Amino acid sequence: SGVVDEAVEANLRDESVLEWWKKTNGLHTVLEWCTNYKKHPAGWGALLMIHGVPEVCGRMRNKVETNAMYSALFLSATIPSTMSP
């Protein structure tokens, strides 16, 4: 039972480290923006500081997926119309 308890504790430690890494991964890339975010033209530093890296990445992924969906719809409508005589 002691070995099982140690394995469970090690698993919980690993999971907590993984969650911490997910939340903080990428923060080193925005250090310059965070120290002087007003000089950046798009305000990404402020956005990352306010919402955090995972939230901003999720929003960007959502925007890319939406644009990809509209692009696919546009192509599916234009290709048949250009092929017809």
N, C-alpha and C positions, 0 to 999 in steps of 0.2 A: 504494500500500500504506500510505502514511503517513496518508492520509485515512481509510482503513478502520480503522487502529489507533486513531486519535483518536476515531472514532465508537464503537468497542468500549469504549474507556476511559470515554467520556462515558456510555454506556449502563450500565456497571458502577457508576459514581458515582451515577447516577440511581437505580438499583436499591438501592444501599446506603442512600441517603437515604430512599427509600420504606420500606425495612424498619425503619430507625430511627424514622421517623415512626409506623409502625404500632405499634411497641412502646411508644412514649412518648405517643401521642395520648391526651388526656384526663387526663393527670396534673395539669395545672393546675387541674382542677375539684375535686381531692381534697386540695389543699394544706392547707386548714383542718383536714380530718379527720386528715391525717397528723401535723400538729403536736400535735393533742390528740385522738387517736382514742378514748381511754377515755370521753369524754363523749358519744360518739355511741351511741344506744341499740341499734343493730343491729350495730355493729362493722365497718361497711363499710370504714372507713379502714384498719383492721388487715388485713382481707381483701385489699384492693387493694395494700397495702404488701407483704404476704407473697407473694401469687401473681401480682400484676401485672395491669394493665388487660386485656390480651387474654385471659388465662386466666379472669378473672372474667366478662368479657363473654361468652365462649364458654359458660361454665357457665350463665349466666342465659338465653342463647338456647336452650340445650338444655332448660332447665326450662320455658320458655315453649312450645317445640315439643311437649314431652311433655304439658303441660296442654292444649294445643290439640287434640292427638290424642285424649286422653280425653274432651274436651268434644264432639268430633265423633262419637265412638263413642256417647256418652250420648244425643246428639240423634238419631242414626240409630236408636236403639232406642226412644226415647220418642215421636217424631213418629208413626210408624205405629201405636203402641199407643193414642195419643190420638185418632187419626183413625178407628179401627175402632169400629163401633157397639156 
